[in-house]
Structure formats: structure tokens, C-alpha cells
């Protein structure tokens, strides 16, 4: 991480915590060890993914396909316009709640802790890298008048 520059959302995409489609408990979407495309970091985000619920045992895999240019890729866009769902299976994220009339969501606990640290800062770095997760936060989350409410909501999610 560069000074004042946080990771991009893509950096958090190797682990999504989602609601299991079968039992609604916390399931994980991750990159298996022998995933197609895993050994080539140029295709970060386009590796095979596995959905696994340790509570009920539900498992499902999704695999990228080789495109005409020999790259591994999914047939859908990873950055879906839908907020609060994972990029691969379209399942609701487990770490989400309502806050200040909006949906507050996080891919995983690392994402949650990094954003919490950013929100806690009274003086935030200027000139953030335009693709950093912090620069992509909605304006309502960055407003000082919502700081307390956002931090309370994050604290609630940390207990899940």
C-alpha cells in the first residue's frame, strides 16, 4: 500500500462472506488452490471460485472460460452494479446492514476493518488513488455527521 492509498476493491475479492442459499448462515466464496487462472496474477478476480458453507455443507464451483485471446475470464462483469452481492454467484453479502437510510456492506472482515479505520480518521488523506476502496465510498459514509452511526453499524457487523 502506498502512503495514503488504500487497496482497490479487487484486492478484497479473494474472499466473500455471503448468505448460504440453502441455510442462510455465513458461507465463503474463495479461490481454490488449483483454480483455473490462479497462477497468472494478471487475471486477478478471474480465477475459479468455490462457494462453501461449513454449516450445511453446500458447495458450488464457478469457472472462467478461455476467451478468443487466450485469457481466462467469466462471461459476466465482475463489477456488477448491484450493491451488497458477491460478484460471482450474486448472493447477498453476509456483512451488510442498514445505516443512515442506505445499505452498508463489506466483502469480508479485512474490508470491514480497513474501512472502519478510514472512517475513524478525523483527518483523512487527500488525493486518494481513484480506484482505492476508500475513494469509492459513497459520500454519505464519508460525512462527519454520519461517522458515529457508521461506526456503530460496523461494530454491530463485527459481532456476526
VEXLOVO-446660 format. One record per atom (N, C-alpha, C, O): x, y, z. Coordinates in steps of 0.02 Angstrom, whole numbers, plus 50000, padded with zeros to 5 digits. Example, Ala and Ser with C-alpha at 12.3 -4.5 7.8 and 13.67 -1.06 7.14 Angstrom:
% residues 2
506604971650390/506154977550390/506604983550390/507124983450423/506424988850354/506844994750357/506455000250394/506705005750402/
//
This chain:
% residues 160
500424994150000/500005000050000/500445006250000/500905006750041/500315010949955/500675017249953/500405021950007/499855020850033/500805027050024/500575031750076/499905034850056/499835037950003/499415034050100/498755037050088/498355033650035/497805035950017/498595028150008/498245024649955/498035017749980/498465013549994/497395016649986/497145010150008/497085005349951/497155007249893/496964999049967/496884993949915/496244995149875/495784998449897/496234992249816/495634992549774/495134987349799/495314982849837/494514987849777/494014982749794/494234975849769/494094970749802/494564975649713/494794969249686/495264965649734/495284959549735/495634969449774/496094966449823/495724962449876/496014957949906/495094964049888/494694960449939/494284954749908/493944951149945/494324953749843/493874949149809/494074941849813/493734937549783/494604940149848/494794933149854/494384929549907/494404923349912/494024933349947/493574930249997/492954934550005/492994940350026/492394931649988/491744934850001/491394930850055/491384924650053/491104934250103/490674931050152/489964932450130/489754938250125/489574927150117/488904927850089/488404923750129/488594919550170/487764925050117/487234920950147/487184914550106/487104914750045/487214908950141/487144902450107/486444902150075/485954903650108/486404900050011/485744899649979/485304894150007/484704894049996/485614889550044/485234883850071/485004885250143/484414884250159/485474887450187/485294888050258/485334895250285/485174896350343/485544900050244/485594907150262/486134908850313/486174914550336/486564904050332/487114905650377/487694908450335/487624909250275/488254909850367/488824912850333/489204907550292/489454902750319/489234908650227/489614904350181/490194908550153/490184914650156/490684905050125/491274908350097/491324907050022/491184901549999/491534912149986/491714911449916/492454912949913/492664918349932/492844908149888/493574908949888/493864905749826/493524902349788/494514906849817/494874903949761/495194897449783/495644897549826/494984891749756/495304885249774/496044885149753/496244888949709/496424880749784/497144880349769/497304879049696/497754882149669/496944874649663/497094872849594/496604876149545/496384873049497/496444882449558/495954885949517/496234887649448/496814889349441/495804887249398/495994889549331/496154896849334/495774900849361/496734898649305/496934905649303/497284908149365/497514913849366/497334904149418/497614906549481/498354908349476/498584913049509/498734904749436/499454905849433/499654911949392/500254913449388/499194915349362/499344921249323/499024927349355/498424928549346/499414931249393/499124936949430/498814942349386/498454946649411/498964942249321/498654947249276/497894946449274/497534951049256/497654940649292/496944939349286/496614939049355/496114935649364/496884942749403/496604942949470/495854944249467/495624948849433/495474940149502/494754940649501/494424936049451/493824934749454/494814933549403/494544929049351/494774921849361/494844918149313/494884919849424/495054912949438/494414909149456/493894912249471/494454902549454/493884898549477/493724900349549/494184902049587/493094900149567/492884901649635/492454896049662/492114892549624/492484895149727/492084889949761/491654893149815/491904897249854/491024891249817/490564893149870/490514887349918/490384881649897/490644888549982/490634883250032/490314885650096/490504890850123/489824881850119/489514883250184/489724877650231/489564871850220/490074879450284/490304874250331/489744871950376/489794866550406/489204875750382/488644873750424/488234868150393/488104863050425/488034869050330/487604863950298/487964859850245/487694854850221/488584861750228/488974857950179/488834859750106/489104856450062/488434864750093/488284866750024/488924868849989/489314872750016/489034866349928/489624868049889/489414869149816/488994865549789/489714874149786/489604875449715/490224878849687/490514883149720/490424877049627/491004880049594/490794883849532/490284882349501/491184889049516/491094892749454/491774893549422/492264894949457/491814892649356/492454892649322/492444897749265/491944898549231/493014901149255/493064905549197/493174901349134/493334895349138/493084904349078/493194900949014/493764904448977/493884910448987/494104900748935/494614903948893/494274907848838/493844905348802/494474914148833/494194918448781/494584917648717/495084914048714/494364921048665/494684920848600/495414923048603/495824920848562/495594927548651/496274930048657/496704925848706/497244927948726/496444919948725/496784915148768/496814917248841/497204914348880/496424922248862/496394924348932/495824920648967/495314919048935/495904919449032/495364916649072/494904922249093/495134927449116/494244921349084/493774926549104/493074923549113/492914918249085/492674926949152/491974924949161/491564928349107/491764933349078/490984925549093/490554928349042/490164934349068/489814937749030/490204935749133/489864941549162/490384946449189/490954944649201/490174952649198/490614957749227/490704956549301/490224955049336/491324957149325/491444956349396/491164962149437/490884961149491/491244968149411/490984974049447/490254975049428/490094979149386/489824971349460/489114971749446/488834978049479/489084980249531/488334980949449/488044987049476/487644985749540/487514990449578/487454979549551/487084977949612/487544978549673/488094975749673/487324982049723/487714982949783/487504977949835/486904976349842/487984975349873/487814970749927/487754963549906/487474959449943/488004961749847/488014954749824/488714953049801/489104957549782/488894946649801/489554944649777/489564944949701/489044945049669/490154945149672/490254945949601/490154939549561/490064939849500/490174933949594/490194927649557/489534923949556/489314921649503/489204923249614/488574919549618/487974924149627/487404921949622/488104930649641/487564935449651/487184934449716/486604936349722/487524931549766/487204930449832/487284936549877/487774940249871/486804937649922/486864943349968/487474942550013/487614937150039/487834948050022/488414947950067/488174946850139/487644949450158/488554943250177/488384941850247/488484947950291/488094949150337/488994951850276/489154957850315/488804963950285/489124967850250/488164964650298/487804970550275/487244972250323/486964967850357/487094978650325/486574981250369/486344987950342/486664990950299/485794990350368/485554997050350/485895002150395/486005000950454/486055007950366/486385013250404/486215019950370/486345020750311/485945024550408/485795031250382/485355031050319/485425035250275/484915026150316/484465025450258/484785022250197/484495022350143/485375019450205/485735016250150/485955009250170/485945007450229/486145005350120/486414998750134/487174999250143/487525001950100/487414996750200/488124996650215/488354989450208/488074985050240/488864988150167/489074981250154/489834980750148/490174985550131/490074974650163/490794973250159/490874966150131/490474961750146/491404965050092/491544958450065/491744953550119/491534947750118/492174955850165/492444951450217/492684955850275/492614961950273/492964952650327/493174956550386/493774961050372/493824966350402/494224959050329/494784963450311/494524969950280/494754975350297/494054969350234/493744975150203/493404979450256/493484985550255/493034976350301/492684979950354/493184983750398/493074989650412/493724980450420/494204983750465/494564989550430/494674994750461/494734988750367/495074994150331/494625000250323/494845005850333/493994999150307/493525004750300/493385007850369/493335013950375/493325003650420/493235006350488/493805010950507/493685016350533/494415008950493/494995013150509/494985019650470/495155024950497/494765019450408/494715025450367/494175030150396/494275036150401/493595027350414/493045031450441/493245034550508/493055040250522/493625031050549/493845033550614/494305039550609/494315043750654/494685039950554/495175045450547/494825052150544/494365053150504/495035056650587/494745063550586/495015067450527/494655071350495/495655066450513/495975069750455/496155064050407/496605060050420/495795063850351/495895058450302/496375060750248/496405066650232/496745056050220/497215057850167/496855060850107/496325058550087/497165065950078/496875068850017/497205065549957/497735062549964/496905066249900/497195063549839/497225055949838/497725053149814/496705052649862/496695045349860/496715042849788/496445046049743/497025037249779/497025033949714/496305032749693/495915030049732/496125034649633/495425034649613/495105027749612/494485027349610/495485022349613/495195015649615/495215012649685/494985006949694/495485016149734/495525013349802/494825012549830/494355016149811/494745007649875/494095006449906/493845012649942/493245014149941/494295016349974/494095022450010/493825027749963/493335031149979/494145028549904/493915033749857/493235031949828/492885036349803/493045025649830/492415023249802/491845023249853/491285021349836/491985025149915/491455025349965/490945030649947/491125035949921/490305029249960/489805034349946/489895040349992/490155039750047/489685046149968/489785052350005/489475052050075/489775054650123/488885049050081/488555048950146/488985045550199/488955047350258/489395040550180/489825037050228/490405041450251/490635040650307/490625045850208/491205050050223/491025056250264/491475059450292/490385057950267/490185063950303/490305063150378/490135057950407/490585068250409/490725067950481/490085067150522/490105064150576/489525069850498/488905069250536/488655061950540/488255060250584/488895057650495/488695050550496/489225046050527/489105040050535/489795048850545/490355044750571/490125040150628/490265034150626/489785042850678/489565038950735/489105033250715/489175027650739/488615034750672/488145029650650/488485024050610/488335018150618/488945026050566/489305021150525/489735016750570/489745010650561/490075019650618/490495015650663/490075011050707/490295005450722/489475013250728/489025008850767/488805002850724/488794997150748/488635004250661/488424998850616/488994993950604/488884987850601/489604996550596/490184992150586/490304987850648/490454981950642/490234990850707/490314987150769/489804981450774/489964975850796/489194982850752/488664977650751/488854971950704/488754966150720/489124973650646/489324968550597/489914964450621/489974958550605/490354967450661/490944963750686/490734958250734/491114953550745/490134958650761/489894953550808/489574947550772/489394942650804/489494947950707/489174942250670/489644936350665/489464931250636/
//
